[in-house]
């Protein structure tokens, strides 16, 4: 019996950590419309990082400055801002006004599972090359309903588009956006599994599971003739677990069968594998269960390692866009900065990321996805 248990555990571990070198059937001829989209995981400014920014650079972007050229490799970049950017609002929803760019642990906090950032972070993400942020996550309501309102208002001021939440008065507002990327029209929608027990009386945050509204939205968007691809960005899964759970696997496939082209996950704060999935109607799709942390103060190789994922779309004629290839660049937070890890860099980081994403798709700064996979 002991040998059987050991063999089963070994088999499961091999399945979890099997290298995933993905390939796709779609071509990406020069005559086609083509677009490359990059994605990163959780942007979570913990106390120590926040205090360092306030004391030194006064700029959040100083933490991710080394990765900015890697976003420029893509035509469009998406990230998950985990926590409100609500000017002056404390955890009880009280408005303190503009108290300046400080870390006080009351208005602006990054600890005790309650977060809020100065809205300057929205401007800096935009200036760094992010084109879209998902703000649907378990910290969306850390400043209650008014925190979502203030975040969305600031995002509009700083011209930083968001998905996954809506204004409290906009009861019929969309949780998605349609973006034109090199003549390929892509609909992005995001959702969250939980809100840390916080009530959502105005229905401002889109939920991932058992949600007919979400499934209908995916079906409606994918059926539109003016939309070429649908990407779902769920905030889901179990923290610090290297493998997706049952619900992640079930709902990823539900979203894809409903018409989505790709599912890009966040929340576990560690990497989880990617895989291809062929739908019942024959479409070749992508699931990336978790991209880990982009920015967070959590210690340990697993939590300090993240990935910038690149996905290439190609559209030939009047049909829908198809995925022609995927790639990634590992990232690693050392101290208060994030470092892209290229070939020949930190071996432990490269090896760790390769367990989930293989090695064939790893991209250094000098190589684009099109150079890697297109003729």
Secondary structure, DSSP 4 states (H G I P E B T S, - for coil): -HHHHHHHHHHHHHHHH-------S----TTSEEEEEEEEEEE---HHHHHHHHHTTS-GGGTTGGGHHHHHTSSEEEEEE-SB--TTB-TTS-B-----S---SSSSEEETTEEE--THHHHHHHHTT--EEE--STTTTTTHHHHHHHHHHHHHHTT--EESB--TT-TT--SEEEEEETTEEEEEEEEES--TT---TT--B-BSSS-HHHHHHHHHHHH-TT--EEEEEEE-S-TT-SS--HHHHHHHHHHHHTT-SEEE-B-SSSEEEEEEEE-TT--EEEEEEEEBEEE----SHHHHEEEEEEEEEEE-TTS--EEEEEEEEEEEEETTEEEEE-TTS-HHHHHHHHHHH-STTB--TT--HHHHH--
